[in-house]
Amino acid sequence: MRQLFRTHPFASSGFVMAAAVTLFFVIRIVWSAVYWANHHDETVKPWMTVGYIGKSWHLDPMEIDTLAGLPGPKGHGPWTIKEIAASRGVAVSLVIKEVNDVIATLQAKKAASHD
């Protein structure tokens, strides 16, 4: 093994770096798959963003935004449900109810399209 590194230092280093990068992405993909397998159809909470909700429910976040009348991301990144409620000056529970209604509508539309 040492002989290989001595005779081909650049190729050996390149291989080790490529293997490390590959391992990083494999771990990242597996972690993501395991995480989302255990976090589907989650109850909407104030800390969630519309993107998170969309991914959890397998729905398009832009469609959720449009149907619920929610503002899209502005400035510092995606807004949480709590931030959206604060910007509207309404209770968080009202925004959560609107999002839940939209989820139910989109789920029904999705089920009807599969029939």
C-alpha positions in Angstrom: 0.0 0.0 0.0 2.8 2.4 0.9 4.5 1.5 -2.3 1.4 2.7 -4.3 1.4 6.1 -2.5 5.1 6.5 -3.1 5.0 5.6 -6.8 1.7 7.5 -7.6 1.2 10.2 -5.0 -1.2 12.4 -7.0 -3.3 9.5 -8.3 -3.5 7.9 -4.8 -4.4 11.3 -3.2 -7.0 11.9 -5.9 -8.5 8.5 -5.3 -8.7 9.0 -1.5 -10.3 12.4 -1.9 -12.8 11.1 -4.4 -13.6 8.2 -2.1 -14.1 10.7 0.8 -16.4 12.9 -1.2 -18.4 9.9 -2.4 -18.7 8.7 1.2 -19.9 12.1 2.3 -22.7 12.2 -0.3 -23.7 8.6 0.4 -24.1 9.3 4.1 -26.0 12.5 3.3 -28.5 10.7 1.0 -29.0 7.9 3.4 -29.6 10.3 6.3 -32.0 12.4 4.2 -33.9 9.2 3.2 -34.2 8.0 6.7 -35.2 11.4 8.1 -38.0 11.9 5.6 -39.2 8.3 5.9 -39.9 9.1 9.5 -41.2 12.6 9.1 -44.1 12.3 6.6 -47.5 13.8 7.0 -46.5 15.7 10.1 -48.9 17.9 12.0 -48.4 21.5 11.1 -46.5 23.4 13.8 -45.6 27.1 14.2 -41.8 26.5 13.6 -42.4 24.8 10.2 -41.8 26.6 6.9 -44.1 26.0 3.9 -41.3 24.2 2.2 -40.9 21.7 5.1 -44.7 21.2 5.1 -44.7 20.6 1.4 -41.9 18.1 1.6 -43.5 16.3 4.6 -46.9 16.0 2.8 -45.4 15.4 -0.7 -47.1 18.6 -2.0 -45.8 21.6 -3.9 -45.0 24.4 -1.5 -45.8 27.0 -4.1 -49.3 25.6 -4.4 -49.7 25.7 -0.6 -48.5 29.3 -0.6 -50.9 30.3 -3.4 -54.0 28.5 -2.1 -53.5 29.6 1.5 -52.6 33.2 0.5 -49.3 33.0 2.2 -46.3 35.3 1.4 -43.4 33.7 -0.3 -39.8 33.9 1.1 -38.6 37.5 1.5 -35.3 38.8 2.8 -33.8 36.4 5.3 -35.1 33.1 3.9 -38.3 31.1 4.1 -40.8 32.3 6.7 -42.1 30.0 9.4 -45.8 29.7 10.1 -45.3 31.8 13.2 -43.6 34.6 11.2 -46.3 34.5 8.6 -49.0 34.9 11.3 -47.1 37.8 12.9 -46.7 39.6 9.6 -50.5 39.3 9.0 -51.3 40.3 12.6 -53.4 37.1 13.2 -53.2 34.2 15.5 -50.8 31.3 14.6 -53.7 28.9 14.9 -55.6 30.7 12.1 -52.7 30.3 9.7 -52.3 26.6 10.7 -56.0 26.0 10.1 -55.7 27.6 6.6 -52.6 25.5 5.8 -54.4 22.3 7.1 -57.4 23.2 4.9 -55.2 23.6 1.9 -53.4 20.3 2.6 -56.8 18.5 2.8 -57.8 20.1 -0.5 -54.5 19.2 -2.3 -54.6 15.7 -0.9 -58.2 15.2 -2.2 -57.2 16.6 -5.6 -54.2 14.2 -5.6 -56.3 11.2 -4.7 -58.9 12.1 -7.4 -56.2 12.3 -10.0 -54.9 8.8 -9.1 -58.3 7.3 -9.5 
